[in-house]
Amino acid sequence: MTASSSTPKPSRSEQPDVPLEINTSVAHPARMYDYYLGGKDNFPADREAAEKMIASAPGMRDGARQNRAFLGRSVRWLAGAGITQFLDIGTGIPTQGNTHEVAQEVAPDARVAYVDNDPIVIAHARALLSGQGQGMVTVAHADLREPDALLTDPQVLRAIDFDQPMAVLLVAILMFPQGLRGAAQDRRAARGGHAVR
């Protein structure tokens, strides 16, 4: 049986998981960031490029680690204040101190939707986060520059109830300004909750 041309194309998150060929011989920014943090999901090309960045900007590794610590402190504080839903946009490759790990230390039933627009990040995230956490953890392939699609993505909606308080995490993403200003300020995502930027 073949699908007719009028059959709607499934959204990115509804499409079956197809193994993504990841070229490990070319450095990738998300895997370089993982390396800065001391993670294990990086390859020689990523480490070599990261070391070149560190040589030219010695504070790179420390800055990445401070950024990750800020994320952890923010999530821990929000979970302690009763927030149990986290929409983590621009999540990058899961590494140490993931949002769901920190939130669920405080609130075991915390729900986290990770969102990224990078297919390499999504492939890593789906592999690394499968079955993780006591609460709900989902991974959505969506783009902050398309807020309507992001906020209605099935994987986001599985974890996030927009009628309840939540936190929107935009940590280390707003430095990429093209097309993000309006999306980052979308009121539906922040209603009754908090934004961490």
C-alpha positions in Angstrom: 0.0 0.0 0.0 1.3 3.5 -0.8 0.4 6.7 0.8 -1.4 9.2 -1.3 0.1 12.6 -1.9 -2.6 14.1 0.3 -1.4 12.1 3.3 -0.1 14.7 5.8 3.6 14.4 6.6 4.2 13.4 10.2 5.9 16.0 12.5 9.5 15.4 13.3 8.7 13.8 16.6 6.1 11.5 15.2 8.4 10.1 12.6 9.9 6.7 13.4 13.4 6.8 14.8 15.7 6.3 11.9 19.4 5.8 12.7 21.1 9.0 12.0 24.6 8.7 10.5 26.7 10.8 12.8 30.0 11.9 11.2 32.4 11.6 14.2 35.4 12.8 12.1 34.0 16.4 12.0 33.8 18.4 15.3 30.3 19.3 16.4 29.6 22.2 18.8 27.2 20.2 21.1 29.8 17.4 21.5 32.5 20.0 22.1 30.4 21.5 24.9 30.0 18.0 26.3 33.8 17.8 26.3 34.2 21.1 28.1 31.9 19.7 30.8 34.0 16.5 31.2 31.3 14.4 29.5 32.0 11.2 27.6 29.8 11.7 24.5 32.4 13.3 22.2 35.0 12.0 19.7 38.6 12.8 18.8 37.6 15.5 16.3 35.5 17.2 19.0 38.2 17.1 21.6 40.8 18.4 19.1 38.6 21.4 18.1 37.7 22.0 21.8 41.3 22.1 22.8 42.0 24.6 20.1 39.2 26.8 21.4 40.5 26.4 24.9 44.0 27.5 23.7 42.5 30.6 22.1 40.0 31.3 24.9 41.4 29.8 28.1 38.1 30.5 30.0 36.0 28.4 27.7 35.9 25.2 29.8 35.3 27.2 33.0 32.6 29.2 31.3 30.8 26.1 30.1 31.0 24.6 33.6 29.7 27.8 35.3 26.9 27.8 32.8 26.0 24.2 33.7 26.2 25.0 37.4 23.8 28.0 36.9 21.3 25.6 35.2 21.5 23.2 38.1 21.1 25.9 40.7 18.1 27.4 38.8 16.3 24.1 38.3 17.0 23.0 42.0 15.5 26.3 43.2 12.5 26.2 41.0 11.8 22.5 41.9 12.1 23.5 45.6 9.6 26.3 45.0 7.1 23.8 43.7 7.7 23.9 39.9 7.5 20.4 38.5 7.3 21.0 34.8 10.4 22.1 32.8 10.6 22.9 29.1 14.3 22.9 28.3 14.8 24.5 24.9 18.2 24.2 23.2 19.1 21.4 25.5 22.2 20.2 23.7 23.6 16.7 24.2 22.6 15.3 27.6 25.6 15.2 29.9 26.3 15.6 33.6 23.6 17.3 35.8 20.7 17.1 33.3 17.6 19.1 34.0 15.5 16.0 34.8 18.2 14.6 37.2 18.4 17.9 39.1 14.6 18.5 39.2 13.8 14.9 40.2 16.3 15.0 43.1 14.0 17.6 44.6 10.6 16.6 43.1 10.6 12.9 41.9 7.5 13.4 39.8 9.0 16.4 37.8 8.3 16.4 34.1 10.8 17.5 31.6 10.5 18.1 27.8 13.9 18.5 26.2 13.8 20.4 22.9 16.5 21.0 20.3 16.6 21.6 16.5 19.8 19.8 15.8 19.3 16.2 14.5 22.7 15.1 16.0 21.6 16.4 19.4 18.2 14.7 19.1 19.8 11.3 18.1 22.1 11.5 21.2 19.4 12.7 23.5 16.9 9.9 22.5 19.6 7.3 22.9 20.9 8.7 26.3 17.6 9.6 27.9 15.5 6.5 26.9 13.7 5.4 30.1 15.4 8.0 32.3 13.9 9.5 35.3 11.1 8.8 37.7 8.8 11.5 36.2 8.1 12.1 32.6 11.1 12.8 30.3 10.6 13.5 26.6 12.7 14.7 23.7 11.3 16.9 20.9 12.9 17.8 17.6 11.6 21.4 17.3 12.9 24.9 16.7 12.6 27.9 19.0 12.2 30.1 15.9 8.9 28.2 15.3 7.1 28.7 18.6 3.7 27.4 17.5 5.2 24.1 16.2 7.4 23.8 19.3 4.5 24.4 21.8 2.2 21.9 20.0 4.9 19.2 19.4 3.5 15.9 20.6 6.6 15.1 22.7 6.3 18.5 24.4 2.6 18.0 25.1 3.2 14.6 26.6 5.3 16.2 29.3 4.0 19.7 29.7 0.5 20.9 30.8 0.5 24.5 29.7 -2.4 25.2 32.2 -0.1 24.5 35.1 3.0 26.5 36.4 6.2 25.6 34.6 9.7 26.8 33.9 11.0 27.5 30.4 14.8 27.1 30.3 16.6 29.0 27.6 20.1 28.6 29.0 22.9 29.4 26.6 20.5 29.7 23.7 19.6 33.4 23.5 23.1 34.2 22.4 22.0 33.0 18.9 19.8 36.0 18.2 18.5 35.4 14.6 14.7 35.0 14.9 14.7 34.3 18.6 13.5 37.5 20.2 9.8 37.0 19.7 9.9 33.3 20.2 11.7 33.6 23.5 9.1 36.0 24.7 6.1 33.8 23.7 3.6 34.3 26.5 1.9 30.9 26.2 5.1 29.2 27.3 5.7 31.4 30.3 2.1 31.8 31.6 2.0 31.0 35.3 5.6 30.1 35.5 9.2 31.1 35.2 11.8 31.8 32.4 15.5 31.1 33.0 17.7 32.7 30.4 
